[in-house]
Amino acid sequence: MNKKPYLSLQHSESVVIAAASQIFAAYIISNHVGKGEQEAWMERSIKEAIWICTKTDEIVHSDDEMG
């Protein structure tokens, strides 16, 4: 019997997953992802999502941030 993995994600992780999923889907739809290349392209998508999140955090200040 296979156990399902237990996931407990922080909100910021969920945001990165959403962005990475959209980036990865765009790569798939545009035929960039070949057979056997899914993991590499997924990792690239995650790194790009983190980069976008980091740049956004640097540029945009929310109401609860001081300074």
Summary of the structure (lengths in Angstrom):
residues: 67
radius of gyration: 15.4
end to end distance: 53.1
largest distance: 53.1
contacts: 119
relative contact order: 0.13
helix: 61%
strand: 0%
